[in-house]
């Protein structure tokens, strides 16, 4: 019965969900950048604004890595339908378009990592294309919902994906009202709260996360290491991992992408995973996928690890795709 239901889901075709025209996307991006610059130019930093900025950055970076990347792109953990919608809402706060769009593009990245068909490879294209230029490519404005079939079956997620700017700007309006009401202090206006609490942290988190596309696949850069001999150019970068809440352990991730954690060793800081563990303890998420012992052994991690750290695995890299309907 369950297998039959999965087959029926797999047979459903969701097609292409059109994204906004590129000119509108560029206009929105320009407005966000202008608001981010306004935070630095027109609204002097204070302690309340600083902590608002830090909290907002943390939420947005966690949403990018734990939600867009590990939940929607790799199904590394599960959540109930209501929590799934909350996660989708949070994913929209990352400032990286809609959650289903993000997952579909990431599916293509893993399938064609560091080849001509990889949307953002610094090896196949250029460093700056990988960093941000690909974002403006008209070939990547729409969402192939059939690549994210598992999540595309939920109409509320399709709505969030199409109207991703609504929750993003909705939080900006909320912070504006909070500032105008004086809840952040008498010296903080609504515009200051919106600029420091939404637009500046969103801009910073997007660009820092984008360094994973560029520096995370750039062997020539300093500070990178490879635990696994993968078919791509992925590297682990500790500082980037700290700033991006775990995704900087990118060579680990490309060897076993299905795990709920990217820091495989105990000393590899993975903030996203720590938060997921807390959420799992209180029952908000469940079924966090572990890193299999064979993967840890292959990387020389753990008691009794004997495999060479550069030994190449005979099987294909492990990857759970939102394309699968089950």
PyMOL commands that set and color helices and strands:
alter all, ss='L'
color gray80, all
select helices_A, chain A and resi 2-11+22-42+47-73+81-92+99-111+127-131+133-136+138-140+145-152+155-162+164-180+190-217+238-243+250-255+271-281+293-298
alter helices_A, ss='H'
color red, helices_A
select strands_A, chain A and resi 16-17+143-144
alter strands_A, ss='S'
color yellow, strands_A
deselect
rebuild
show_as cartoon
